[in-house]
Amino acid sequence: MEDWELKAREQIRHLAARYNAFGDSGRFENVMALFAEDAVVEVVGHQTYRGHAQLRLTTFLYIGAQHINTTAVHSRRIDG
């Protein structure tokens, strides 16, 4: 494994940890800051959300004041 790949894996682990910590503690604006403005999130079997405005409406990020973190299979794809 090359050095760049180790660094990328560590950054992805750190990102996932922040996402969970922010969501679990109700800091949803911090959660949103982790996503690019033009982010695309596909919830398999549900629908695809594009951009911050649609992401804010999703039930997977906001359910009242409680964050629900499903530990189902996640696929992280970074285009660029």
Contacts in CASP RR format, 6 or more apart in sequence:
PFRMAT RR
TARGET T0000
AUTHOR 0000-0000-0000
METHOD contacts of the structure
MODEL  1
MEDWELKAREQIRHLAARYNAFGDSGRFENVMALFAEDAVVEVVGHQTYR
GHAQLRLTTFLYIGAQHINTTAVHSRRIDG
12 76 0 8 1.000
15 34 0 8 1.000
16 74 0 8 1.000
16 76 0 8 1.000
18 30 0 8 1.000
18 34 0 8 1.000
19 31 0 8 1.000
19 34 0 8 1.000
20 69 0 8 1.000
22 28 0 8 1.000
22 30 0 8 1.000
22 31 0 8 1.000
22 34 0 8 1.000
23 30 0 8 1.000
23 31 0 8 1.000
23 61 0 8 1.000
23 67 0 8 1.000
23 69 0 8 1.000
24 67 0 8 1.000
24 69 0 8 1.000
25 67 0 8 1.000
26 65 0 8 1.000
26 66 0 8 1.000
26 67 0 8 1.000
28 61 0 8 1.000
28 62 0 8 1.000
28 67 0 8 1.000
31 61 0 8 1.000
31 67 0 8 1.000
32 52 0 8 1.000
32 55 0 8 1.000
32 56 0 8 1.000
32 61 0 8 1.000
35 41 0 8 1.000
35 51 0 8 1.000
35 52 0 8 1.000
35 55 0 8 1.000
37 51 0 8 1.000
37 52 0 8 1.000
38 50 0 8 1.000
38 51 0 8 1.000
39 50 0 8 1.000
39 51 0 8 1.000
39 52 0 8 1.000
39 55 0 8 1.000
40 48 0 8 1.000
40 49 0 8 1.000
40 50 0 8 1.000
40 51 0 8 1.000
41 48 0 8 1.000
41 49 0 8 1.000
41 55 0 8 1.000
41 58 0 8 1.000
41 60 0 8 1.000
42 48 0 8 1.000
42 49 0 8 1.000
43 49 0 8 1.000
43 58 0 8 1.000
43 60 0 8 1.000
49 55 0 8 1.000
49 57 0 8 1.000
49 58 0 8 1.000
55 61 0 8 1.000
56 62 0 8 1.000
60 68 0 8 1.000
60 70 0 8 1.000
61 67 0 8 1.000
END
